Amino acid sequence: MKDSDWMLTAGERGNGSTRLDGRHPDGAAWTRGNDVTPLVHGAVYFAELLRAVRAQRSGDLLLFTDWRGDPDQRLHGAGTEISTVLGEAAARGVIVKGLVWRSHLDTLQFSESENRHLGEQLEEAGAECLLDMRVRPGGSHHQKLVVLRHPGRPGLDVAYIGGIDLCHSRNDDASHHGDPQTLPFAAAYGPRPPWHDVQLAIRGPAVGDLEAGFRERWEDPAPLSRSPMVRLRALVHREDTEADALPPQLPDPPPCGSHSVQVLRTYPNRLLLGYPFAPDGERSIARSYLKALRRARSLIYLEDQYLWSPNVVGFFAQALHENPGLRLIAVIPTVPEQDGRLTRPMNLVGRVTALERLRRAGGSRVAVYGLENAAGTPVYVHAKVCVIDDVWASVGSDNINLRSWTHDSELNCVVLDERVDQRKPYDPAGLGDRVRRFARDLRLELSLEHLDVGKPDARFTPEDLCDPAQAFAAFTASAEALDAWYASGRHTPRPPGRLRAYRPPDMSRLTRSLALPPYRLLVDPDGRPVRLRRRNTY
């Protein structure tokens, strides 16, 4: 197996204007020799990020992008608020630069005031944080990235990418008791919504690619917002509207591991002034999925916040239809995050239609689950993870929905490990796709948590889950046991496992909720005006 069997070549990325694919001396559109560590849960990520930032000193560089940033979000206890930690770094002489989505108005309950407040506090400390609205109408900057560089100490260089924002509700751990600092959320999740998420810590040459991607956005000459009202408000609030120059980019960190990493993005074909680094947009995340799905033969393992849009899910359905031995496990939120009379059914319509398409293609080979904690409270799945055949692994900010594949800015990394995993190796189609350590270890780490493997009464072992068919059966058995315990009245000790079979709501009731104009005509299940999505293709 060659890396190019699974990863995109420069031509397949479909964006000749980015600097990413021309910066590697070997001509590859990815880097080799990286060390990638999954950081499962916000508490794990936040604790590591805190240690890494506090180790930075004068002249070091800290770059970050975010969808939402809450200045008072604690990374690890009192005194570790994100504005405090980044402000202290800037006071030590660390060069701190951030790009945070400006967002929609607070009347729509997004995060404009929080992001502006974070930017103001960081500016006072000597950092620079720009509120970036350089998106298509109805879109957002959804990337979650932190890059730490250390001149003269490249062994400390690291980048963090994934699904975890620097904001409220994210700081949860494997117990899933929730973050004490919460956001407004659907009532089903309780006063402290349990939260499941994944970030990657990447060391090695790929850090240079991720930094280069940040620099492309930072150096975009377009105004941060085209709205005259927003620009006037920026003047009133004395916001920074011009990006200062960054120091020259350091050489990439040296190789330090066995992982090939490809940096992938979504950028829309921005109207009027396009992105100089993606004038026609970029769909490399979608293209990467399509290439990987063509090789899928045994198991697709998904954790996703949405799993919406029949158009996007159709490619997974096609893989299931064409490969009768292929199975799909998906772990998704049991309940949408919003309780609104219109937003809730809008969310569910997209999901139900997408899942129907998957099940028509794969039948009993498709299994979809929600999560709950030991108290029976649903766990909100915010992770964006896909593992295919224990070879190809993707983690990032993108969801399996149309927005993430066409309209919002997104950032993903695909990881291929050169190390073959000898635990029950398999090559289901004879393609030479031997099981790789990183992909299998990531799937097993997530599966072991969901099945409570390791507890005294656990029904499965890690070895049981190496084989895709056995893993599929283990998920089914665990969910059935928990469902049966509920059905029997919960008079016996709760069985191990956190999985509940996902049962979609009645479709007829959902469609009636959206039957009246203007919603039927103007809104798609991805929550965006229909006319804004149709020019986006992958």
N, C-alpha and C positions, 0 to 999 in steps of 0.2 A: 504494500500500500504506500502510495506517495501522498504527501500533504496536499498536493493539488487535486487528488481525487475527491477531497472533502472541502477544501478551502477555495475561495474565489481567486482566480488570477486577476491581474490588474485590469485586463480587458473585461472580465466578467463583473467587476465592480460597477461598471457603467458610468464612471465619473472620472474623466481624464484630467480634470482641473485640480483635484486634490493633490497635496504634496505627499500624502502617506505612501503611495505605492512607488514613488521615485526616490525614496531616501535610503533604501537598503542596498548595501554594496553587492549583495548576491542577486539583486534583481527580483527577489521574491516579494509578493504582496503581503507578507507576514514576517514575523521574526521568530527565530529559533533560540533555544537555550534560556528560556525563562523559567522562573519558579512561581507557580500560581497556587494560592491557598484559598479555599472557600471559607468565608466567615459567615456561618449560619447564625442568624439573629442579630438584631441591632445592638444588643448589649455586648456581644463579642466584638463586633466591628467598632463600636464607639470606644470601648476600652483600649483596643489596639491603636485606633486613630489618636486618642488622647496621649498615649505613650510616645507615638511617633512625632506628633507635633511638638510636644514638650522637649523632645530631644533636639529640635532644630535650633540653630544659632544664627548669629548675624551673618548676612550674605546668602543664607539658604533661601529657597524659593518654595512657596506654597500656592498652588493654583486650585480653584474649585469651581464647579458648575453645579447648579441645583434647581429643582422645580420649586421647592419651598424651603425657606430657612427661618427657623424660630430662634431669635437671639437668646432666649432663656432656656432652651433645651439643654438639659444636663447630659454630658457624656458619661460621667461616672461619679455621681454624688455632688454635694454642694461645692461651689467654687469651680465647677467644670462646665459652666454654661458655654455654649458654642461661641457667643460673642466675646466672652472673657478669655477663652483659650486662644482664639485667633487674634484677639486684641493684644494679649500678652506676647504672642509670637511676633506681631508687628513691632511692639515696643522693644523687643530684643534685637531688632534689626532684620528679622525675616521679611522678605518681600512677599506680601500677601495680596493676591489678586483673585477676585471672584466674579462670576457671571450668574445672576439669579433671574429667573423669569419674572418680568414685571407683573404679569397676570391680569386677569379681568377685575372688574370692580368688586368691592366687598359685598355689594348687594347680591352678587351671584355666589357669595360665600366661598370665594377663592382666597388667595393669600397675598394680595397686594400690600396691605398695611404691614403684615409681618415681614415681608421681604424688604420693604422700604426701611422699616425700623432696624433690621439687621444691617443693611447697608449703611445707615446713618451711624450706628454704633461702631462699625468697623472703620469707617472713614475718620471718626474722631480719634481712633487709636493709631492711625497712620497707615491703615490698609486701604485698598481700593476695591469697591464692590459695585459693579454696574448692574442696573436693572434693565434687562435685555428683553425687548418686545419685537425683535427682528424675526417675526414669524409670519406665516400666512394668516389671514383672518380666520378666527376660530381655532387656531392651533396654539401650541405651547412649546416652550423649551422644557423637555422632560429628562434631560441627561443628569446623571448623578455621578460626579467624578471628583476625586481629590488626587492631586499629584504633588509629591514632596521630592525636591531635588536638593542635593548637598554638594556644592563645589568642593572638589578634593576628597570627598568621601562617597564615591558612587555606590559602595556597598550598602549604604543606607537608603538609596533611592527606592521609592515605592509608589505605586498608583493603586487607588481603590476605585472600583467601578461595580455597579450593580443596581439594585432596586431601592436602596436605603437613602432617603433624604435626611438632611440635618435638621430635623423638625420633630414636633410632638408626635406621640403615639408609636414611634419607631423603636424605643429602647426597651425591648422585651427580650426574654431568654427562653430556653427550652421548656421551662415550666409553664409558660404562657399565662402568667398572671396579668400581663399588660403593663404599659408604661404609666406611671403616676401622672405624667404630664400628657394630657389627652387632647384630641381634637373632637369636635362634634361628629357623632357617628350614629349609625342605625341602632335602634334600641336593643335589637337582639344580641348585640355584642356587649351589653352591660356598660357600667360606668367607666371601666378601664378596659377598652377593647384589646383582647389578645391579638398579637401581631406576629406573623411568620414572614421572614424576609431573608434574602441572601445577598452578600457582597463578595467580591473577589479582591484579594491582596496580590498584586502582580509586581514581581521584581525581575529585573533583567532588561534586555533591549526593548521590549514592548513598552516600557515606561516612556521611552522617547517618542514612540508613535502616539501615545495618548497625550503627551505634552504637545506634540505637533498639531493634533486635532484641536486642543484648547486654543492654541495660538491662531489657528484659522478663524475661529469665532471671535477671538479678542481683536484681531486685526481687521475685521470686517469694517469697511469705511462707511457703511450705511448708517443713518441715524438710529439711535437706540429705539425710537418710536416715531412713526409717521403722524401720529395724532397731534394736531395743534394744541388740544386741551392738555394732553399728557406732557407735551414739551413746555407749555406755560406753567403747569404745576411743578415740573422739575425745576424751573427757574425759581419759583416761589419757595420751594423747599431746599433750594441750593444743592440739588443733587448733582453728582458728577455725571456729565453726559459725554465726555470725551475720554477715551482710553489712553492712559499714559503708555509709553513704550515699555516693553518687557526687555529684560537683559537678554543677550544672545543665548540661544539654546545650547546647553552643554552637549558633549558627545553622549551617545546612548550608554547606559550602564553596561558592563560586560556580561557575557553569558554566565548563568549561575544555576541552571536547572535543565530539565528534560522536556519542557513544554513549548510547543509552537503556539503562538498567539496571533490571531488576526483581529484587528480593530475594525468594527463595522458600524455604520451609522444609517439613520434616516434623516434626510432633509427634504422638505417639500420644494417644488418648483415655485419659489417665492415670486409673487407678482411684482411687476415693475422692476425694482432693483433686485436682481437675483443675488444669491450668495456668490462671491467671487471664487470660492473654493468648490462650489457645486451649483453652477449657473442653471442647470436643468434639474436640480435636486439630486439626491442620492437615495437609492433603494437597496444598498448592499446588505442590510439585515434581511429583508425579504428574499433577495436573491440567494443569500447564503442558506436560508431555510429550504428554498426550493431545490438547491443542489443537493443538500444533505438528505432531503426526503426521497429523492430519486434512488438513494442507496439503502434506504431503510428496509430491513428484512425481518427483524426480530422483535424489537421493543422500542417504542417512543415513550419516554417518561417526561411528563410536563408538570410544572407548577406555574400557575399563571393567575393574575389578578382578574382577568376578564374571560378569555377564550370566547370571544364574540366574533361576529361577522361571518356569514356563510361564505363570502368571497374568499376570505383568508383561510378559513377552516377547510375549504374545498380542496386545498392542496394536501392536507393531511388525509382527507377522505379518499383522494385519488391514490395515495400511497397504500392505504388499507385495502382498497378495491383491487389494486394490481398485485398485491402480495398477500396471499391467503394465510401465510404464517406470521404476519405482522400483528402485534398487539399494541394498544395504546392505553396508558394509565395517565389520567389527568387529576391533579389536585387543585381545587379552585375554592373561592369563598362560597360558603353555603348561602349567604344572604348578601345582596349588594350593600355598599356602604351608605347609601342614602335611602331615607324613608319617604321621600316626597311622593305626592299623589301621581305625578307624571314621571319624575326621574326614575323611580323604582321600576314601573312597568317598561319604560324605555330600555333600561339595562337588561331586564329579563327577556324581552322579546329577542334581542340579539343573541343572547346565550341559548335560549331554547331552540331557535331555528338552527343555530350552529351545531348544537349537540344532536339534533335530529339528523342533520346531514352526516355527521360522523357515524351515527348508529346505523343509518341506512347502508353505509359503506362497509362497516366492520362488524355489525351485529354484536354478538357476545364477546368479541375481541376488543371492545371499547368499554372501559370502566372509568367512571368519573366519581370523585370523592370530595367531600368537605372534611374539615378538621374541627375537632373540639378539644378543650382541655379537660383535666381530670374532674372538674366541677360540672362538665356538660355545656359550658359556654362555647359558642362557635369561635373559632380562630380565624381572623381575617388573613387570607393568603394574599400577600403583596409581592411575593417572589416572582421572578421572571427567569425560569430555568427550563432548559430542554436538553435531554440526553438521548441520543439516538444510537442504538445498538451497542451501548457502552464503548463507543469510539469517539463520537463527536459530542462536545458539550458546549452549550451557549448560555451565558449569564450576562444580564445587562439591565437596561431600563425599559426595554420594549415589551409590550404585551402582545398576545395573539389577538390582535384586532386591527381594524382598518386604519385607525388613527396612527398607531405605532408603525405601521408598514408604509404609510404614505404621507402623513400630514404634520405630525409633531417631530421635533428634533429628538433623536434617540441615540443611545450609545451602547454597544454590545461588544463582548469579546468572545470569540470561539477559541477553544483550547483543544489541541491534539497532543497527546503524550506519546513520546517515542518509546516509552516502556510498555511492554506487553504484560498484561495481567494473566498469570498462569492459573488462577483459581477458576476452574471450570471454563476454560477458553472455548470459544465457539466462533465459527465463521459460517453463518447460516446459508449464504448464497454462493460460497466459494469465490468471493470477490477479493480475498486477501485482507479483509478488514478484521484483523485480530483485535481482541478486546484490549483496551488501553487503560492504564492504571487510573489516570485522573478522572476520566468519565465514569468508570465503574465505582470508584471510591466516592465520588460526589453523589451518584444515585443511591449507593448503599447508606451513606451518612444520613441522607434525607429519609430514606425508607426505614432505617432503624429507629429513628425518632418517632415516625408516625405509627410504627407497629409496637412501640415500647420494647423493642429487643434489648436485652440486657437486664431487664427486671426479673426478679425471681420466678414469676409465673409466666414469663414470655413463652409463646408457642413456637417461635422460630429462631433460627440462628443466622448470623451473617452468611454462612455458607449456603443456607437454604435459598437466599435471595440472589445469589450470583446468576443462577440460570433464569432467563427471562420468563419462561413458562411457570416455574415455581414461584417467582416473585409475583407474577400476575395472580396466581392462585392464592398466595399468602395475603395479598391485599383484599381479595374477595372474602376469604375466610375470616379475616379480622373484622371487616365491616359487618359481615353477617352475624358474627358473635355479639358485637356491640348492639346491633339492631335487635337481636333476640333478647338480650338482657333488658333493654328498654321495654320490649313488648311483654316480657314476663313480669313486669312490675318492679324490677330492680331490688328484689329481695335477697339476692346473693351478692358476693363481692363483685365489683365491676371488673369485667375481663380486661386484659391488657389491650392497648391499641387506642388510637385517636381518630380513626377513619369512620366516616358515615357515608353510606352510598348517597350520591346526590340525586334527589328526586325533583325534577323540574315542576314548576307550578302549572296550573291549568292554562293552556294556551288561549282558549276562547275568552277567558276573563281578561287576559293581558291585552288581546287585540281590541276588545271592547273599550279598554281604558284609553286607547290611543285612536279611536275611530273618528273622533270629531276633528274638523279643521280647527286651527291650522296645523296641528301636530302631525296628522297623517301625511300631509303634503310636504312639510318643511323639515322634519327631523328624522334622522336615521338612528339605528340602535347604538351607534357610536357616539351619540350626543352632539352631532354637528349638522348644520344645515346641509341638505342633500346636494344642493347645487355646488357646494364647495368641494365635494369629494370626487367628482366625476372626472376631473382632468388628471387625477393622480393615478398612475399606473406603475406596475413593477414588472 
